[in-house]
Amino acid sequence: MNSVAAVRDIAGVTLRQLLGRRRTVLLVLLSVVPILLAAAFRAAGETDIERFTRIVFDGLYVAILLPLVAVLFGTGAFGAEIEDGTIVYLLAKPIPRAAVVIAKALSAAGVAIALTVASAGLSGVIELLPAGSDGQAATFGYITAMAVGSVCYATLFLALSLFTRRALVIGIGYMLVWEGGLSSLLPGIANLSIRQYSLGVADAFIQLHQDPARLTPSTAMTLAVILVVVAMVVASWRLMRFELPGSSD
Amino acid sequence: MTVQNVESMPGPAPAPAIELVNAARWYGNVVAVNDVSFALGPGVTGLLGPNGAGKTTLLHMLAGFLAPSAGTVHVLGRSPHRDPSVYRQIGLVPEREAVYPFLTGFEYVRFNARLQGMADADAASRRAISLVGLDDAAHRAIGTYSKGMRQRAKVAGALVHDPQVLLLDEPFNGMDPRQRLAMMDLLGQMAEAGRTILFSSHILEEVERIGTEILVMVSGRLAASGDFRAIRALMTDRPHTIKIRSSDDRRLATALMADPAVFAVELKDGSLAVQTAHLSTFRRLIAGASRAAGVRLVEVVSADESLESVFDYLVRR
């Protein structure tokens, strides 16, 4: 089969799978929270871009919403099918395993991008765009950060879900302990932090915060690309060797 | 259809569609399949065994989802493990029930057809849907299907690309008797058309109708293989225990003991346990005997018709 057609078909089914889940509704509701906060800032006449981006974008979007959404969709893309056994219908097909992984990653990252970018974009429009060119730059910067972060988190934890059923727990642990705790204490960890890749990419548009742990935009983008490529290769390798969990038989 | 011990296969025979040689699979210290060898050609073969016998593990090895821990597994002359291209010729109906609930039956079958690279996936899907008799429900979401309909949708998805080898794990689960008959007819027709079909079941009667050849697995081992009738004949001298509850167990026991088809009668736990060698004869006998004795039957059940007991018997022989 044409691999492109296979990717399209599998991605279509995966999208319906991901969007039909109850947790997606919860994530949509969660993504409304920072928008409401942006509206509150606007209503209060707050004009300090630096303060707003630190609280809402760095504190809510990059630290919480982005990893939560992308990890949930990334682990769910394969996880649900492994759990209920429908993965068999994909594995028993004459298609390259890389095509399956690409389709799943595109779906998971695509949904995560749609949700985080839409939410961050709206928040930016409400509070930052009226602030002029700096506000515009910050909005575009964080929208790009959402997109890059979504792809990184989704592919990393999609790959991990092929190794362990606890990928979601590990993902949340990574988000809270590694990125939330250790990376602020040990600056060297920034090289292994998707949050820092996202913030580094945002800095390509405007640098609002002086933080020694922050990666340069080029370093952040390079590390993000390496992470995604490695995750995809590892996921394809793993899927080729994937064995069905023991059955009741 | 051929089921042969690999060691006794004649020299220059056509390559079997399915061949296992001393295949084993274990998980840590647990042996799921142990030293199994057989070869299958076109036809329908029933893979029988009680729950836990290793049937699904064996089918998963054949489907390439598990590597054998020892020995070799070949389907159409190739190892199916880590070779996705082999799925052009394999159709698989897994045991687990789940099918994408948000897809309609037609969408699900077409999804399979498209991933198989079929040029006209729509036409192939319509054909497969018709074969399993799901036309009326084809455009309903699978989530609304009954268990039997889901099974038929799975079968349609597995045969949509007309595979050479069809592996079905408990395919008749959830089907009503009419659907079972239709499915058995379909598999029979495919076998006549030269396909190799291996289906697992833990219900002996399912095999009786469809597969003349069977493989019997018990505790991970191949306990018996060959013609179904021959193996069934081995079982006929095995005593069957029938549990009966009636309006007067004692009177019924007296009436039954007079018949030579009854080996032993025992009153216990408020019911009557009867041992007989011939179930069909006994079924006729019990009706007449109860009527003649003026006893009303409340319940007549086979106490040991489970495959476990049948297979235990086979293994002990």
Interface residues (C-beta under 8 A of the other chain):
Chain A: M1 N2 A5 A6 D9 I10 V13 R16 Q17 G20 D84 G85 T86 V88 Y89 L90 L91 A92 K93 P94 I95 P96 R97 M240 R241 F242 E243 L244 G246 S247 S248 D249
Chain B: Y27 A32 N51 G52 A53 G54 K55 T56 T57 H60 A63 G64 F65 L66 A67 R82 P84 S85 V86 Y87 R88 I90 L92 P94 E95 R96 E97 A98 V99 Y100 F102 L103 F111 N112 R114 L115 Q116 G117 G157
